[in-house]
Amino acid sequence: MKLLIVTVVEEFEKDIIRLFKKADIESFSGSDIEGFKNHMALVRTASWFSSEKSGVQSSLFFSFTENENIDTLFTLIKAFNENLKTNNPIKAVVVPIEKSI
């Protein structure tokens, strides 16, 4: 069992849920988050209130799941990202679990 963590911009939230189902990942949790990129310097200088930080509405999902499901999901995410017309791909990481109860 491993911990799968996925981040998406709000626009792709329904897509990642659909991909989770295709990968047989039925149990997962999610949370709304704000995403930031470091190249915001140009945006800040153009802002009237340059001290304000503005992020992108995003979602974070995580699941404790098996390798087979993760491999399937990564294949699906790779195909999804190859067809994007934006610079906001779905991102996923896997973390090994040392102990669990």
Beta strands, then each sheet from edge to edge (+ up, - down):
strand 1: 2-9
strand 2: 29-35
strand 3: 56-65
strand 4: 91-96
sheet 1: 2+ 3- 1+ 4-
end
